[in-house]
Amino acid sequence: MKAMILAAGKGTRMGKASLIKSKLLYVVNGKTLIEYNIEPLKKQG
């Protein structure tokens, strides 16, 4: 399986928080936002 994760954008809805680090690196319930995208892809092989 091939996949592409589209992770562009300035994160303006996150306000000043997006100036500190990328929105994909924020932790929610113990996982980064990018992990929520990668884990299902890993399960699919």
Secondary structure, DSSP 8 states (H G I E B T S, - for coil): --------S--GGGTTHHHHS-GGG-EETTEEHHHHHHHHHHHT-
